[in-house]
Amino acid sequence: MKLDKKNTLWLYRKRYLTESIFDIFKNDLRDKRLRTHSLETSKGKLFLSFLSLILHSGVCKIMREKDIFKDYTLIELLYELKKSK
């Protein structure tokens, strides 16, 4: 398959984004093991992890748009929100 420079860069960026999402999923949101005894429970835990990943990505997007990362990390922001609860 031959690709021009523009398409190659686009594919590389998509791959990088996918790898970043899996890294967040593996390291930030999930425990090391599911520790479940049934398939339904495993699917439920994975679904909740998927929803967490969507929320994580949404909050990070808003933080980038509003330039909040210069003042807070994601963990610090969540802690501040927890305090105001």
PyMOL commands that set and color helices and strands:
alter all, ss='L'
color gray80, all
select helices_A, chain A and resi 5-29+39-65+74-84
alter helices_A, ss='H'
color red, helices_A
deselect
rebuild
show_as cartoon
